[in-house]
């Protein structure tokens, strides 16, 4: 059971990275730099992706040490 938690936590960390890079790669935001979706949405999604990655990575490390 603990191995499943480690695997799922690692998967969520990878998905957090995917969320963070999404607005800049495959799910592009609008092209005009002055528009709201470019100035606000893309950086916010990047920050949330990084937060998801960091929290999931910390959880993975904690679970790995408890194993």
C-alpha positions as CSV (number, residue, x, y, z in Angstrom):
1,X,0.0,0.0,0.0
2,X,2.8,2.4,0.8
3,X,4.4,1.8,-2.6
4,X,1.1,2.8,-4.3
5,X,1.1,6.1,-2.4
6,X,4.7,6.8,-3.4
7,X,3.9,6.1,-7.1
8,X,0.7,8.2,-7.0
9,X,2.5,11.1,-5.3
10,X,5.3,10.9,-7.9
11,X,2.7,10.9,-10.7
12,X,1.0,14.0,-9.2
13,X,4.4,15.7,-9.1
14,X,4.9,15.0,-12.8
15,X,1.4,16.2,-13.6
16,X,2.1,19.4,-11.6
17,X,5.0,20.1,-14.0
18,X,2.8,19.4,-16.9
19,X,0.2,21.9,-15.6
20,X,3.0,24.5,-15.1
21,X,4.3,24.3,-18.7
22,X,0.9,23.9,-20.3
23,X,0.2,27.6,-21.1
24,X,3.6,27.9,-22.7
25,X,3.7,24.8,-24.8
26,X,0.7,22.8,-26.0
27,X,-2.2,24.9,-24.6
28,X,-1.1,28.3,-25.7
29,X,-2.7,31.4,-24.3
30,X,-3.5,34.4,-26.5
31,X,-0.6,35.9,-28.4
32,X,-1.1,39.6,-27.5
33,X,1.1,40.4,-24.5
34,X,-1.3,43.1,-23.3
35,X,-4.3,40.8,-22.9
36,X,-5.4,39.5,-19.6
37,X,-5.0,35.8,-20.5
38,X,-1.3,36.4,-21.4
39,X,-0.4,38.8,-18.5
40,X,-2.3,37.0,-15.6
41,X,-3.6,33.6,-16.5
42,X,-0.3,32.0,-17.8
43,X,1.8,33.1,-14.8
44,X,-0.9,32.0,-12.3
45,X,-1.1,28.6,-13.9
46,X,2.7,28.3,-13.9
47,X,2.8,29.2,-10.1
48,X,0.0,26.7,-9.3
49,X,1.9,24.0,-11.3
50,X,5.1,24.7,-9.4
51,X,3.2,24.6,-6.0
52,X,1.6,21.3,-7.0
53,X,5.0,19.9,-8.0
54,X,6.8,21.0,-4.8
55,X,4.1,19.8,-2.4
56,X,3.9,16.4,-4.2
57,X,7.6,16.0,-4.3
58,X,7.8,16.7,-0.6
59,X,5.1,14.2,0.1
60,X,6.9,11.6,-2.1
61,X,10.1,12.2,-0.1
62,X,8.3,11.9,3.2
63,X,6.6,8.7,2.1
64,X,9.9,7.3,0.8
65,X,11.6,7.9,4.1
66,X,8.8,6.3,6.1
67,X,9.0,3.1,3.9
